[in-house]
Amino acid sequence: MSRFNSYAFIKDLEDLIAEESPSDVNEFIHEHIDTAVIYYKDCFEILQSLHFTDWENHEFGNVTNISQLAFIALYDFVNDTLETA
């Protein structure tokens, strides 16, 4: 059983950005994060891995499901970590 690895996610994302050279990097990142949070099981692993506990007053508004929460956690992590963002 594989667990979510946040640093492997960042490395893969950096590699994909370098390889594909998207015209809109932010949109590319959003799509990649969207793909990562499709399944609830993955969302729980993302939240656990990132120790995400504070989602109030976020720019995305009210959180209504686990996928949105995982998206916010991963989005924040990517923005804090990714060197090309």
Secondary structure, DSSP 8 states (H G I E B T S, - for coil): -----HHHHHHHHHHHHHHH--S-HHHHHHHHHHHHTSSHHHHHHHHHHHT----TT-TT----SHHHHHHHHHHHHHHHH-S--
